[in-house]
Amino acid sequence: MNFSLDLNLLPIYRRSGQDLAELPGLYLADRPRRAARSRSADQLILFLSFSGGASLPREALDKLLSDLAKTYYKVPGSVTSALREVAESLNGYLFNVNKQNAGSGQPVAGLLSQVVRRGDQIYLAQSGPLHAYLITAEGTVHDYEPGQSGRGLGLSNSAQVRYFHASLTANDTLLLADRPSPGWDEDVLATLYGQGPEGMRRRLLAGAPPELKAFILQAKQGKGKIFLLRSGVTTPAAESLADSQPMEQPRASVPAGTAAVGQEELLLAKDVGAVPEMEPAALASTSQMPAAEVMEYPTPERGAGCNPLYLLLRPVAIVFQAFASLLNRVIPGETIAAIPNSTMAFLALLVPIVVVAIATAVYIQRGTAAQSQVVYAQALELVRQAENETDVLAQRATWKDLLEHLDKTDIVYSIPEASELRSKAQRNLDEIDKIRRLDFQPAIFGGLPASVDVSRIVLGEDEIFLLDENSGDVYHATLSNQGYLIDENFQCGPSAAGVEEPLIDIVAWPTGFEPQASLLGLNANGGVVYCMPGQAPITGQLAKPLSSELTGLVGFAMELGNLYVLDPDAHSVWIYWDSDITQLPQFFFGDQVPPMKNVADLVVNHDELYLLHADGHLTLCEFSWLEVAQTRCTEPVIYFDTRPARENSPLIPEHPFSQILYNPPPDPSLYLLEPSSRSIYHFSLRSPTFQQQYMPVELPSDANATAFALDSFERIFFFATGNDVYYGRIP
């Protein structure tokens, strides 16, 4: 994750013609200690205002925003799913308020902007007719689509949300407003690029109307902090409340403090991952605890009847006396006298333990059965809610609730029908999310050594090649009736004579090219190895371009017999035409070179180069053969969703993609590997549009996926998790 940028957050607030320092409704959230794992790197900013001049008292507004932030950090999954959950939560709250106040005036709509910063990526979700401007060195992008973001939250049963995604570099600025100044056109805003926050604030307020609510978020070189700033204007005490039309209030909260830092005041500066600590006074004081939670333990000074030791021994003494009385009735007195006191004491302790154990077992058995019926009834109610729900996203959330309900309760209460209910919920979720589950089976007969970590899979005719990331060697396996059998005589990598460096990538070598080989391997310093079963490897060296030493190479790709070599250190992709490694390569890019340092993988489709970055985003560059037209790049490329109720929204996976694969016609597609969920995403080309997600039905290991390949003719996926390789046929 890239945390090389700081963000300066500065509110812009004008009310009745007066410029004020603090903007009600602007909230920079603290990450809680117990956030969902997928939220651990997210930094959340909320901006909430209301239509028609409605408002909440400042403390109530802060509390509402705090609760919304807690909702965000609790939701697992993708950024967009968490953002939608926040919008739905606020929508439900406002919808109930409007129902309670029906007939007393116009309904209140919440205008909500949610900004999530993850590394150098910004994710924006807007509900209501809100404006967003992204100001970069290339110009200004104005994001305003009221048809998709809706009229605001609280006016219907479901929330409308519009998403926006961008990568930030130093000096890029995001400007958000509910009703922007008329003078904020794209050309004017483009002139603000590179200015400091305060200078930008003054320019934006020049000629602005008497009422204005906005804020700017500007990227600067730094260490991943967010600085909440305010101008030197003193906010009047009366401004601690927003406008005068009150709404029903949620619970109160405690506002954050401030600290002066010159002309601008630094309200808050947070390191990535930092969690606020409790004030010492809060730890020392118990005066705020509810009375019911304050417990007093008895002490000897309060009398023997309240002494904990006495309370423990007294029931034992009673049982002992009763047991002795019983023995007196059934056993002669002299016999009882002959029984040692230690034995009597042991029996007195044993009897109540046995009685309690039997009673507890009966209680647990009957209680568990009753509780199981309650849990089952609750599960059936969730099924009923999901099947009767007309909103797709609400239906999806209910099916997920059912799975979580079954997972939590099945640990304690055994429900015979749980497996059937779980399958039903999963089938419905898969249908909504366009997930197809494949039955992956082990591919390698006898398996691979435990030390192997497969990082690349290349397919041949009835054979597969597997690159081991740890050793840099390649394994060769051929198809048999028992599965794929390892070829023990195959040599390709540093274990072979004459090959000195580990390989970092492999591609299939075209038939008819010289030298004759099945596979081409590459090391990080430009050395190549031609490998073929039954033959010793042939080594070579890529011709070095004039501007690079070819050190720190990451990978390469083959397309139409041409070799494309990824050289991030030199911010380059080199083309070796006809794979002639003895000729000087051609630089792929023109004057426009996209960010290259974190590129992890690449594929080529004719003149189109796709670069996959370590954070999962994609860059598309189109090679130009014309001197008058430069090679151009689109950065980043947006993945578009097609799932129900999420059509045309950006698709943001929960975890970054790690590998990319191009599938040629008749089904030209991109496939991307998401290692954490062990998923393969299928996208159409150009503006990548989601088609399908493939996942295993079940695997014996929970390890992340490390490599994949597709036999499009046989419709078979190959899939690796460390030293385990699987194959699964697409129905």
Long-range contacts (C-beta under 8 A, 24 or more apart in sequence): 1-41, 1-118, 1-119, 1-615, 2-119, 2-120, 2-598, 2-615, 3-119, 3-223, 3-224, 3-272, 4-120, 4-221, 4-222, 4-223, 4-224, 5-120, 5-168, 5-169, 5-170, 5-219, 5-220, 5-221, 5-222, 5-224, 6-219, 6-220, 6-221, 6-222, 6-223, 6-224, 6-225, 6-226, 6-227, 7-43, 7-117, 7-217, 7-218, 7-219, 7-220, 7-225, 7-226, 7-227, 8-197, 8-216, 8-217, 8-218, 8-220, 8-227, 8-229, 9-45, 9-215, 9-216, 9-217, 9-226, 9-227, 9-228, 9-229, 10-197, 10-198, 10-200, 10-201, 10-215, 10-216, 10-218, 10-229, 10-230, 10-231, 10-264, 11-214, 11-215, 11-230, 12-177, 12-201, 12-204, 12-205, 12-212, 12-213, 12-214, 12-215, 12-216, 13-212, 13-213, 13-214, 14-205, 14-208, 14-209, 14-210, 14-211, 14-212, 15-210, 15-211, 15-239, 16-210, 16-211, 17-210, 19-205, 19-231, 19-233, 20-233, 20-235, 20-236, 20-239, 21-230, 21-231, 21-232, 21-233, 21-234, 21-235, 21-265, 22-230, 22-235, 22-239, 23-47, 23-213, 23-215, 24-49, 24-55, 24-58, 24-61, 24-242, 25-49, 25-61, 25-65, 25-213, 25-242, 26-215, 27-62, 27-65, 27-66, 27-69, 28-226, 28-228, 28-267, 28-268, 28-270, 29-65, 29-66, 29-69, 29-72, 29-73, 30-69, 30-270, 30-275, 30-276, 31-73, 31-273, 31-274, 31-275, 32-70, 32-73, 32-275, 33-275, 35-73, 35-74, 36-73, 36-74, 36-75, 36-76, 36-82, 37-76, 38-76, 38-77, 38-78, 38-82, 38-654, 38-655, 39-72, 39-73, 39-74, 39-75, 39-76, 39-82, 40-273, 41-118, 41-119, 41-272, 41-273, 42-72, 42-73, 42-79, 42-82, 42-116, 42-117, 42-118, 43-116, 43-117, 43-118, 43-226, 43-270, 43-272, 44-69, 44-72, 44-73, 44-114, 44-115, 44-116, 45-114, 45-115, 45-116, 45-117, 45-217, 45-226, 46-86, 46-112, 46-113, 46-114, 46-115, 47-112, 47-113, 47-115, 47-176, 47-215, 48-90, 48-110, 48-111, 48-112, 48-113, 49-110, 49-111, 49-178, 49-213, 50-108, 50-109, 50-110, 50-111, 50-247, 51-108, 51-109, 51-110, 51-111, 51-128, 51-151, 51-152, 52-106, 52-108, 52-109, 52-245, 53-243, 53-244, 53-245, 54-108, 54-243, 54-245, 54-246, 54-247, 55-241, 55-242, 55-243, 55-244, 55-245, 55-246, 55-247, 56-242, 56-246, 56-247, 56-249, 56-250, 57-241, 57-242, 57-246, 57-249, 58-240, 58-241, 58-242, 58-255, 59-252, 59-253, 59-254, 59-255, 60-249, 60-250, 60-251, 60-252, 60-253, 61-242, 62-253, 62-255, 63-250, 63-251, 63-252, 63-253, 64-90, 64-93, 64-250, 66-253, 67-250, 72-114, 76-654, 77-654, 78-652, 78-653, 78-654, 79-116, 79-118, 79-123, 79-652, 80-123, 80-125, 80-163, 80-646, 80-649, 80-650, 80-651, 80-652, 82-116, 83-114, 83-116, 83-123, 83-125, 83-161, 83-163, 84-125, 84-159, 84-161, 84-393, 85-397, 86-112, 86-114, 86-125, 87-112, 87-114, 87-125, 87-127, 87-153, 87-159, 87-161, 88-158, 88-159, 88-393, 88-394, 88-397, 90-127, 90-153, 90-154, 90-159, 91-127, 91-153, 91-154, 91-156, 91-158, 91-159, 93-154, 93-250, 94-153, 94-154, 95-153, 95-154, 95-155, 95-156, 95-157, 97-154, 97-247, 97-248, 98-154, 98-155, 100-248, 101-248, 107-154, 107-155, 108-154, 108-247, 109-151, 109-152, 109-153, 109-154, 109-155, 110-152, 110-153, 110-154, 111-152, 111-153, 111-178, 112-152, 112-153, 113-176, 115-174, 115-176, 115-217, 117-226, 118-615, 119-615, 120-167, 120-168, 120-169, 120-219, 120-615, 121-165, 121-166, 121-167, 121-168, 121-615, 121-617, 122-165, 122-166, 122-167, 122-168, 122-174, 122-217, 123-163, 123-164, 123-165, 123-650, 123-652, 124-163, 124-164, 124-165, 124-166, 124-174, 124-176, 125-161, 125-162, 125-163, 125-164, 126-161, 126-162, 126-164, 127-152, 127-153, 127-159, 127-160, 127-161, 127-162, 128-152, 128-153, 128-178, 129-178, 130-176, 130-177, 130-178, 131-176, 131-177, 131-178, 131-179, 131-180, 132-164, 132-174, 132-175, 132-176, 133-174, 133-175, 133-176, 133-180, 133-184, 133-186, 133-189, 134-166, 134-172, 134-173, 134-174, 134-175, 135-172, 135-173, 135-174, 135-175, 135-189, 135-190, 135-192, 135-193, 136-169, 136-172, 136-193, 137-169, 137-171, 137-172, 137-193, 139-186, 139-190, 140-186, 140-187, 140-189, 140-190, 141-166, 141-186, 142-186, 148-648, 157-391, 157-394, 158-391, 158-393, 158-394, 161-649, 162-649, 163-649, 163-650, 163-652, 164-650, 165-636, 165-638, 165-650, 165-652, 166-636, 167-595, 167-617, 167-635, 167-636, 168-219, 169-219, 169-595, 170-219, 170-220, 170-221, 171-218, 171-219, 171-220, 172-218, 172-219, 173-200, 173-216, 173-217, 173-218, 173-219, 174-216, 174-217, 174-218, 175-204, 175-214, 175-215, 175-216, 175-217, 176-214, 176-215, 176-216, 176-217, 177-212, 177-213, 177-214, 177-215, 178-213, 178-214, 179-211, 179-212, 179-213, 180-214, 181-207, 181-208, 181-209, 181-212, 182-209, 183-207, 183-208, 197-229, 197-264, 198-229, 198-231, 198-263, 198-264, 201-231, 223-271, 223-272, 224-271, 224-272, 225-269, 225-270, 225-271, 225-272, 226-268, 226-269, 226-270, 227-266, 227-268, 227-269, 228-266, 228-267, 228-268, 228-269, 229-264, 229-265, 229-266, 229-267, 230-258, 230-264, 230-265, 230-267, 231-263, 231-264, 232-263, 232-264, 232-265, 315-352, 316-348, 316-349, 316-352, 319-348, 319-351, 319-352, 320-344, 320-345, 320-348, 323-347, 323-348, 323-351, 324-348, 368-412, 368-413, 368-414, 371-412, 371-413, 372-413, 372-414, 372-415, 375-405, 375-409, 375-413, 375-415, 376-415, 376-417, 378-405, 379-405, 379-406, 379-415, 379-417, 379-418, 379-421, 380-421, 383-421, 383-424, 383-425, 386-425, 386-428, 391-645, 392-432, 392-644, 392-645, 393-645, 393-646, 395-428, 395-432, 396-429, 396-432, 396-433, 399-425, 399-428, 399-429, 399-432, 400-425, 400-429, 403-429, 432-643, 432-644, 433-643, 433-693, 434-642, 434-643, 434-690, 434-691, 434-692, 434-693, 435-679, 435-692, 435-693, 435-694, 435-695, 436-692, 436-693, 436-694, 436-695, 436-730, 436-731, 437-694, 437-695, 437-696, 437-697, 438-694, 438-695, 438-696, 438-697, 438-717, 438-728, 438-729, 438-730, 439-696, 439-697, 439-728, 439-729, 440-696, 440-697, 440-699, 440-717, 440-719, 440-726, 440-727, 440-728, 441-726, 441-727, 441-728, 442-483, 442-724, 442-725, 442-726, 443-477, 443-483, 443-484, 443-718, 443-725, 443-726, 443-727, 444-477, 444-483, 444-484, 444-486, 444-725, 445-480, 445-482, 445-483, 445-484, 445-485, 445-486, 446-485, 446-486, 447-723, 447-724, 448-475, 448-486, 448-723, 448-724, 448-725, 449-723, 450-723, 451-723, 452-722, 452-723, 453-706, 453-722, 453-723, 454-706, 454-707, 454-720, 454-722, 454-723, 454-725, 455-706, 455-707, 456-505, 456-506, 456-707, 457-707, 457-708, 457-709, 457-718, 457-720, 457-725, 458-506, 458-507, 458-508, 458-519, 458-709, 459-508, 459-709, 459-710, 459-711, 459-718, 460-508, 460-518, 463-518, 463-533, 464-709, 464-718, 464-725, 465-492, 465-506, 465-518, 465-519, 465-531, 466-707, 466-720, 466-725, 467-503, 467-505, 467-506, 467-521, 467-707, 468-493, 469-706, 471-495, 471-502, 472-501, 472-502, 472-503, 472-504, 472-523, 473-502, 473-503, 474-503, 474-506, 474-519, 474-521, 474-531, 476-533, 478-533, 484-725, 487-533, 489-533, 489-534, 490-531, 490-533, 491-531, 491-536, 491-537, 492-519, 492-521, 492-529, 492-531, 492-537, 493-521, 493-529, 493-537, 496-529, 496-536, 496-537, 497-536, 498-536, 498-537, 498-539, 499-529, 499-537, 499-539, 500-527, 501-525, 501-527, 503-529, 504-553, 504-554, 504-555, 505-554, 505-555, 505-556, 507-556, 507-557, 507-558, 508-558, 509-558, 510-558, 510-561, 510-579, 513-561, 513-579, 520-558, 520-563, 520-579, 522-553, 522-555, 522-556, 522-565, 523-553, 524-551, 524-552, 524-553, 524-554, 525-550, 525-551, 525-553, 526-550, 526-551, 526-553, 526-565, 528-581, 540-581, 541-581, 542-574, 542-576, 542-581, 542-585, 543-576, 543-581, 543-582, 543-583, 543-584, 543-585, 545-570, 545-572, 545-574, 545-584, 545-585, 545-587, 546-584, 547-572, 547-587, 548-572, 548-574, 554-599, 554-600, 554-601, 555-600, 555-601, 555-602, 556-602, 557-602, 557-603, 557-604, 559-603, 559-604, 559-605, 559-606, 560-606, 562-604, 564-588, 564-602, 564-604, 564-609, 566-599, 566-601, 566-602, 566-611, 568-596, 568-597, 568-598, 568-599, 569-597, 571-596, 571-597, 572-596, 573-602, 573-609, 573-611, 588-621, 588-623, 588-631, 589-621, 589-631, 589-633, 590-624, 590-630, 590-631, 590-632, 591-630, 592-630, 592-631, 592-632, 592-633, 593-633, 594-619, 594-621, 594-633, 594-635, 595-619, 595-635, 600-658, 600-659, 601-658, 601-659, 601-660, 602-660, 603-660, 603-661, 603-662, 603-670, 604-662, 605-662, 605-664, 605-668, 605-685, 608-685, 610-637, 610-660, 610-662, 610-670, 612-657, 612-658, 612-659, 612-660, 612-672, 614-656, 615-656, 616-653, 616-655, 616-656, 616-657, 618-660, 618-688, 620-686, 637-687, 637-688, 638-687, 638-688, 639-683, 639-688, 639-689, 639-690, 640-687, 640-688, 640-689, 640-690, 641-690, 642-689, 642-690, 642-691, 643-690, 651-690, 653-679, 653-681, 657-681, 658-705, 659-707, 659-708, 661-708, 661-709, 661-710, 663-710, 663-712, 664-712, 667-712, 671-708, 671-710, 673-705, 673-707, 673-708, 674-705, 675-704, 675-705, 675-706, 676-704, 678-704, 678-705, 678-719, 678-721, 679-705, 680-708, 680-717, 680-719, 694-728, 694-730, 696-726, 696-728, 699-724, 699-726, 700-724
